[in-house]
Amino acid sequence: MTPDQKVGKISKANAEHYIWGEQCDGWHLVKGQELSVIHERMPGNTAEVRHYHERSRQFFFVLSGVAILEVEGVRHTLSAQEGVEVSPGVAHQMKNEAAADVEFLVISQPTTRGDRIHVE
């Protein structure tokens, strides 16, 4: 059975886990070439590197906490149940400026593997 043929329930408990940055978590809920869905957790006062993707379109959706998604210099404050779409070629950076964790989904089409260009 190929990864595209898997059927079943997926959650943080059984998804492939990885650590990014120094202390942020990610869980691959869907890990395909055409679609990626990642559940991420950022502890307080952390940020990813500002970057863009040449091909991938992304949607960031906050599950809990409050995040700042900076898109081309514009700061979007995202609370639980809010999201922002980021088009290919648009520089962006997810930040957690609060003390509490923030958890969110990053949905990318196609996958961002090999498609990340750092701006800073």
Backbone as CSV, one residue per row, in Angstrom:
resi,resn,N_x,N_y,N_z,CA_x,CA_y,CA_z,C_x,C_y,C_z
1,MET,0.844,-1.175,0.000,0.000,0.000,0.000,0.896,1.247,0.000
2,THR,0.637,2.187,-0.884,1.409,3.425,-0.941,0.861,4.409,0.094
3,PRO,1.644,5.450,0.460,1.145,6.450,1.415,-0.158,7.098,0.951
4,ASP,-0.359,7.253,-0.353,-1.585,7.861,-0.867,-2.796,6.954,-0.692
5,GLN,-2.573,5.673,-0.449,-3.674,4.727,-0.317,-4.046,4.459,1.140
6,LYS,-3.332,5.047,2.093,-3.634,4.829,3.502,-5.034,5.336,3.827
7,VAL,-5.724,4.575,4.629,-7.042,4.980,5.090,-7.064,4.787,6.593
8,GLY,-7.592,5.744,7.302,-7.670,5.608,8.748,-7.573,6.946,9.440
9,LYS,-7.803,6.879,10.721,-7.804,8.070,11.542,-6.372,8.515,11.822
10,ILE,-6.159,9.845,11.772,-4.835,10.407,12.048,-4.978,11.475,13.128
11,SER,-3.994,11.551,14.002,-3.984,12.562,15.053,-2.539,12.814,15.470
12,LYS,-2.345,13.759,16.377,-1.001,14.001,16.912,-0.439,12.738,17.551
13,ALA,-1.317,11.901,18.103,-0.882,10.695,18.804,-0.219,9.674,17.884
14,ASN,-0.636,9.610,16.602,-0.085,8.588,15.712,0.575,9.158,14.448
15,ALA,0.620,10.475,14.325,1.233,11.094,13.142,2.754,11.142,13.283
16,GLU,3.434,11.207,12.150,4.893,11.377,12.143,5.235,12.726,12.768
17,HIS,6.089,12.716,13.783,6.449,13.924,14.535,7.846,14.383,14.161
18,TYR,8.064,15.698,14.185,9.404,16.245,14.007,9.525,17.522,14.833
19,ILE,10.741,17.940,15.074,11.019,19.177,15.794,11.666,20.142,14.818
20,TRP,11.193,21.381,14.826,11.799,22.406,13.978,12.190,23.596,14.851
21,GLY,13.109,24.421,14.331,13.664,25.463,15.184,14.341,24.763,16.345
22,GLU,14.323,25.355,17.493,14.936,24.717,18.648,13.928,24.000,19.531
23,GLN,12.645,24.416,19.450,11.692,23.849,20.392,10.265,23.771,19.873
24,CYS,10.063,23.858,18.572,8.726,23.793,17.992,8.457,22.379,17.480
25,ASP,7.193,21.986,17.515,6.800,20.640,17.093,5.952,20.686,15.835
26,GLY,6.058,19.636,15.044,5.200,19.448,13.885,4.776,17.997,13.788
27,TRP,3.543,17.776,13.345,3.012,16.436,13.113,2.444,16.401,11.710
28,HIS,2.941,15.490,10.871,2.447,15.344,9.496,1.113,14.605,9.517
29,LEU,0.026,15.326,9.310,-1.298,14.700,9.237,-1.559,14.161,7.839
30,VAL,-1.098,14.892,6.823,-1.132,14.444,5.430,0.231,14.802,4.851
31,LYS,0.913,13.817,4.283,2.265,14.046,3.769,2.358,13.525,2.344
32,GLY,1.752,14.261,1.427,1.774,13.864,0.022,2.514,14.894,-0.815
33,GLN,2.776,14.563,-2.059,3.438,15.498,-2.970,2.521,16.649,-3.356
34,GLU,1.238,16.378,-3.498,0.288,17.401,-3.933,-0.385,18.130,-2.778
35,LEU,-0.369,17.552,-1.587,-1.025,18.162,-0.437,-0.280,17.808,0.839
36,SER,-0.068,18.823,1.680,0.561,18.629,2.982,-0.310,19.312,4.031
37,VAL,-0.601,18.588,5.114,-1.316,19.172,6.249,-0.469,18.867,7.485
38,ILE,-0.030,19.925,8.162,0.825,19.776,9.329,0.173,20.487,10.513
39,HIS,0.138,19.797,11.639,-0.295,20.388,12.910,0.984,20.832,13.602
40,GLU,1.096,22.129,13.917,2.310,22.639,14.531,2.019,23.255,15.892
41,ARG,3.033,23.209,16.749,2.977,23.845,18.067,4.209,24.716,18.229
42,MET,3.969,25.987,18.584,5.059,26.916,18.865,4.938,27.376,20.320
43,PRO,5.970,27.152,21.133,5.951,27.678,22.497,5.974,29.211,22.463
44,GLY,5.739,29.804,23.612,5.775,31.259,23.703,7.100,31.844,23.256
45,ASN,7.012,33.027,22.649,8.187,33.799,22.236,9.102,33.049,21.276
46,THR,8.493,32.419,20.267,9.263,31.760,19.210,8.769,32.270,17.853
47,ALA,9.586,32.073,16.836,9.219,32.503,15.480,9.951,31.632,14.470
48,GLU,9.327,31.463,13.328,10.029,30.781,12.245,10.809,31.824,11.445
49,VAL,11.647,31.376,10.550,12.431,32.267,9.699,11.527,32.816,8.596
50,ARG,11.649,34.115,8.298,10.875,34.713,7.201,11.312,34.047,5.897
51,HIS,10.337,33.656,5.092,10.631,32.925,3.866,9.455,33.037,2.890
52,TYR,9.633,32.454,1.716,8.531,32.312,0.755,8.695,30.985,0.031
53,HIS,7.669,30.615,-0.701,7.689,29.383,-1.490,7.442,29.746,-2.952
54,GLU,8.206,29.138,-3.841,8.051,29.433,-5.264,6.774,28.825,-5.845
55,ARG,6.377,27.628,-5.370,5.223,26.932,-5.947,4.058,26.753,-4.974
56,SER,4.358,26.607,-3.717,3.336,26.208,-2.744,2.450,27.369,-2.287
57,ARG,1.164,27.106,-2.253,0.167,27.985,-1.655,-0.117,27.410,-0.271
58,GLN,-0.198,28.281,0.744,-0.394,27.796,2.103,-1.584,28.472,2.775
59,PHE,-2.167,27.740,3.722,-3.221,28.290,4.564,-2.858,27.968,6.004
60,PHE,-2.739,29.010,6.821,-2.422,28.878,8.242,-3.717,29.061,9.023
61,PHE,-4.056,28.097,9.897,-5.306,28.128,10.656,-5.016,27.831,12.115
62,VAL,-5.284,28.800,12.994,-4.969,28.662,14.416,-6.021,27.804,15.106
63,LEU,-5.541,26.814,15.854,-6.409,25.937,16.642,-6.557,26.443,18.067
64,SER,-5.445,26.894,18.670,-5.486,27.422,20.032,-4.358,28.423,20.213
65,GLY,-4.584,29.398,21.103,-3.603,30.438,21.333,-3.779,31.589,20.357
66,VAL,-2.790,32.471,20.341,-2.801,33.641,19.458,-1.462,33.688,18.733
67,ALA,-1.508,33.786,17.409,-0.299,33.844,16.587,-0.273,35.153,15.809
68,ILE,0.919,35.539,15.410,1.101,36.660,14.492,1.640,36.059,13.197
69,LEU,0.929,36.272,12.108,1.431,35.861,10.795,1.738,37.138,10.034
70,GLU,3.031,37.374,9.839,3.462,38.553,9.093,3.534,38.150,7.619
71,VAL,2.812,38.881,6.774,2.766,38.598,5.340,3.143,39.877,4.598
72,GLU,4.314,39.866,3.943,4.805,41.035,3.199,4.753,42.298,4.051
73,GLY,5.171,42.189,5.329,5.246,43.340,6.212,3.956,43.689,6.939
74,VAL,2.860,43.011,6.625,1.586,43.262,7.299,1.381,42.195,8.367
75,ARG,1.149,42.642,9.607,0.952,41.737,10.742,-0.525,41.364,10.870
76,HIS,-0.799,40.069,10.853,-2.156,39.548,11.060,-2.170,38.834,12.405
77,THR,-2.982,39.307,13.335,-3.148,38.635,14.618,-4.233,37.591,14.452
78,LEU,-3.883,36.326,14.672,-4.807,35.219,14.472,-5.113,34.548,15.798
79,SER,-6.376,34.530,16.157,-6.842,33.812,17.345,-7.394,32.467,16.903
80,ALA,-7.801,31.650,17.867,-8.366,30.337,17.553,-9.520,30.477,16.565
81,GLN,-9.529,29.579,15.585,-10.560,29.493,14.547,-10.436,30.590,13.496
82,GLU,-9.229,31.165,13.342,-8.967,32.165,12.310,-7.763,31.738,11.490
83,GLY,-7.744,32.144,10.208,-6.648,31.766,9.334,-6.370,32.782,8.260
84,VAL,-5.252,32.592,7.563,-4.826,33.454,6.468,-4.209,32.574,5.388
85,GLU,-4.538,32.875,4.138,-3.944,32.192,2.991,-2.744,32.990,2.497
86,VAL,-1.680,32.276,2.122,-0.463,32.907,1.611,-0.171,32.321,0.230
87,SER,-0.114,33.191,-0.767,0.134,32.773,-2.149,1.607,32.470,-2.383
88,PRO,1.917,31.696,-3.425,3.319,31.451,-3.769,4.033,32.776,-4.034
89,GLY,5.311,32.837,-3.664,6.112,34.027,-3.918,5.955,35.133,-2.898
90,VAL,5.090,34.943,-1.900,4.824,35.977,-0.898,5.585,35.653,0.390
91,ALA,6.447,36.582,0.821,7.240,36.377,2.039,6.331,36.399,3.264
92,HIS,6.592,35.476,4.193,5.779,35.379,5.396,6.591,34.805,6.552
93,GLN,6.058,35.026,7.756,6.718,34.534,8.968,5.673,34.355,10.058
94,MET,5.605,33.160,10.626,4.707,32.868,11.747,5.460,33.138,13.040
95,LYS,4.768,33.824,13.987,5.393,34.177,15.261,4.418,33.890,16.396
96,ASN,4.981,33.553,17.546,4.207,33.471,18.776,4.849,34.454,19.746
97,GLU,4.246,35.625,19.888,4.791,36.661,20.760,4.198,36.588,22.164
98,ALA,3.279,35.658,22.398,2.646,35.494,23.707,3.458,34.512,24.553
99,ALA,3.065,34.364,25.808,3.743,33.421,26.707,3.223,31.997,26.514
100,ALA,1.944,31.856,26.158,1.324,30.530,26.009,1.626,29.931,24.637
101,ASP,1.565,28.605,24.557,1.735,27.909,23.279,0.663,28.344,22.288
102,VAL,0.987,28.239,21.009,-0.007,28.376,19.951,0.064,27.088,19.123
103,GLU,-1.103,26.563,18.756,-1.175,25.396,17.880,-1.968,25.777,16.649
104,PHE,-1.519,25.306,15.494,-2.155,25.699,14.239,-1.930,24.633,13.178
105,LEU,-2.710,24.717,12.134,-2.548,23.861,10.961,-1.877,24.672,9.861
106,VAL,-0.988,24.022,9.126,-0.409,24.587,7.912,-0.780,23.638,6.786
107,ILE,-1.598,24.127,5.873,-2.059,23.331,4.734,-1.349,23.878,3.499
108,SER,-0.617,23.025,2.799,0.183,23.457,1.658,-0.163,22.633,0.427
109,GLN,-0.275,23.338,-0.707,-0.567,22.664,-1.964,0.240,23.315,-3.080
110,PRO,1.181,22.621,-3.732,1.680,21.294,-3.369,2.561,21.374,-2.125
111,THR,3.200,20.262,-1.789,4.068,20.220,-0.615,5.143,21.300,-0.691
112,THR,5.637,21.715,0.464,6.698,22.730,0.508,8.096,22.127,0.501
113,ARG,8.198,20.805,0.495,9.523,20.177,0.507,10.335,20.628,-0.712
114,GLY,11.507,21.219,-0.451,12.377,21.698,-1.523,11.913,22.996,-2.154
115,ASP,10.968,23.684,-1.505,10.356,24.885,-2.095,10.419,26.087,-1.144
116,ARG,11.368,26.115,-0.256,11.442,27.187,0.754,12.656,28.061,0.483
117,ILE,12.427,29.367,0.328,13.498,30.324,0.092,13.537,31.303,1.257
118,HIS,14.649,31.326,1.998,14.771,32.235,3.147,14.984,33.663,2.661
119,VAL,14.305,34.602,3.309,14.408,36.017,2.938,15.477,36.702,3.761
120,GLU,15.613,36.350,5.021,16.596,36.986,5.903,17.853,36.171,5.990
